[in-house]
Amino acid sequence: MQKTIILLLFIVSINLKAQETAKADLNCFNKWAQKFDERGAEDVADGTYTDVIVTFRSGANAECFQGKAVVKEHKIEIFYITLDDGTYEQVQRMWKSEMNIKDITINNGISKTLITKDNQLINVIWPKKIKPKKAGFKKAAEPTDD
């Protein structure tokens, strides 16, 4: 009986540690993608956006930077990273496929993933297009003796 309890406690502690590790493993891109999956996003209209996030991913690592993107015909025409001095630097890479750069569609507030020749993954995110959090259920009052 004592061995069973110890084994059960051991399994529970491993499970809790695994859950903590899974939460800690979310990088900046995964956090945004999860939020957009939960809430959805408004359509991204044509125009210039100076409030986007540009993400660069390699394996489980991700870096997210402020940026700017120009959208034409509901596709990204060009995008930039914001520098510390407020200027912009165009994102230029050697893409794995020429078709990849010519058709950067936007779905649910996040661009199609671009893949560089060295397998870096790049996305552009529109955080202001995320739909508001849905209202939760209002709890009923408890009965009283009045």
C-alpha positions in Angstrom: 0.0 0.0 0.0 2.8 2.4 0.9 4.6 1.6 -2.3 1.5 2.4 -4.3 1.0 5.8 -2.6 4.7 6.7 -3.3 4.4 5.6 -6.9 1.2 7.6 -7.3 2.8 10.7 -5.8 5.8 10.2 -8.1 3.6 10.0 -11.2 1.6 13.1 -10.2 4.7 15.1 -9.6 6.1 14.1 -13.0 2.8 15.1 -14.7 2.8 18.5 -13.0 6.4 19.1 -14.0 5.6 18.1 -17.6 2.7 20.6 -17.7 4.9 23.4 -16.3 7.5 22.6 -18.9 4.9 22.7 -21.7 3.7 26.1 -20.6 7.3 27.4 -20.4 8.1 26.1 -23.9 5.6 28.5 -25.5 7.7 31.0 -27.5 6.4 34.5 -28.6 5.1 33.2 -31.9 3.3 30.2 -30.3 1.7 32.5 -27.7 0.3 34.8 -30.4 -0.8 31.9 -32.6 -2.6 30.3 -29.7 -4.4 33.6 -28.9 -5.5 34.0 -32.5 -6.7 30.4 -32.6 -8.8 31.0 -29.5 -10.3 34.3 -30.5 -10.0 34.6 -34.3 -9.2 37.9 -36.1 -10.7 40.5 -38.3 -9.7 40.6 -42.0 -6.6 42.6 -42.8 -7.5 45.2 -45.3 -5.1 46.7 -47.9 -2.9 49.5 -46.5 0.3 50.2 -44.6 0.5 48.9 -41.0 3.1 50.1 -38.6 2.0 48.0 -35.7 2.7 44.4 -36.9 5.0 41.8 -35.2 7.6 40.0 -37.4 8.5 36.6 -36.0 11.7 34.6 -36.8 11.7 31.0 -35.8 14.4 28.3 -35.8 13.4 25.0 -34.2 11.7 25.8 -30.9 13.3 29.2 -30.6 11.5 32.4 -31.7 12.2 36.1 -31.7 9.5 38.7 -32.2 10.1 42.2 -33.4 8.0 45.3 -34.0 7.6 46.0 -37.7 5.7 47.5 -40.6 4.0 45.8 -43.5 2.3 46.9 -46.7 -0.7 44.9 -47.8 -2.0 45.0 -51.3 -4.8 42.8 -52.7 -5.0 41.1 -49.3 -1.3 39.9 -49.6 1.9 41.2 -48.1 3.7 43.3 -50.6 6.7 44.2 -48.4 7.6 44.1 -44.7 10.1 45.7 -42.4 11.5 45.5 -38.9 11.4 48.6 -36.7 14.9 49.7 -35.6 15.6 51.3 -32.2 15.8 54.7 -33.7 12.3 54.4 -35.2 13.4 53.7 -38.8 12.7 50.6 -40.7 14.8 47.9 -42.3 13.3 45.8 -45.1 13.3 42.0 -44.4 15.2 40.4 -47.2 16.2 36.8 -47.2 17.0 34.0 -49.7 13.7 32.2 -49.8 13.5 28.5 -50.3 11.0 29.0 -53.2 10.4 32.0 -55.4 6.7 31.2 -55.3 6.8 31.6 -51.5 7.5 35.3 -51.5 5.1 36.2 -54.3 2.0 34.9 -52.5 2.1 35.9 -48.8 -1.5 35.5 -47.9 -2.9 36.5 -44.5 -5.2 34.2 -42.7 -6.8 34.8 -39.2 -4.4 37.8 -38.6 -1.2 35.9 -39.3 0.7 35.7 -42.6 1.5 32.5 -44.4 4.9 31.1 -43.1 7.8 32.1 -45.2 10.8 29.7 -45.3 14.3 30.8 -45.9 17.0 28.6 -47.6 18.5 28.0 -44.1 15.0 26.8 -42.9 14.2 29.9 -40.8 10.5 30.4 -40.5 9.1 34.0 -40.8 5.5 35.2 -40.1 3.9 38.7 -39.8 1.2 39.1 -37.2 -1.4 41.8 -36.8 -2.1 42.0 -33.0 -4.7 44.8 -33.3 -6.8 42.6 -35.6 -7.4 39.9 -32.9 -11.1 39.7 -31.9 -11.9 40.8 -28.3 -12.2 38.2 -25.6 -15.6 36.7 -25.4 -17.7 37.6 -22.4 -17.9 34.9 -19.8 -21.0 33.6 -18.2 -22.4 35.7 -15.4 -22.8 33.7 -12.2 -26.1 33.6 -10.4 -26.6 34.9 -6.9 -26.6 32.4 -4.1 -29.8 31.9 -2.2 -30.3 33.9 1.0 -32.5 33.5 4.0 -34.3 36.9 3.5 
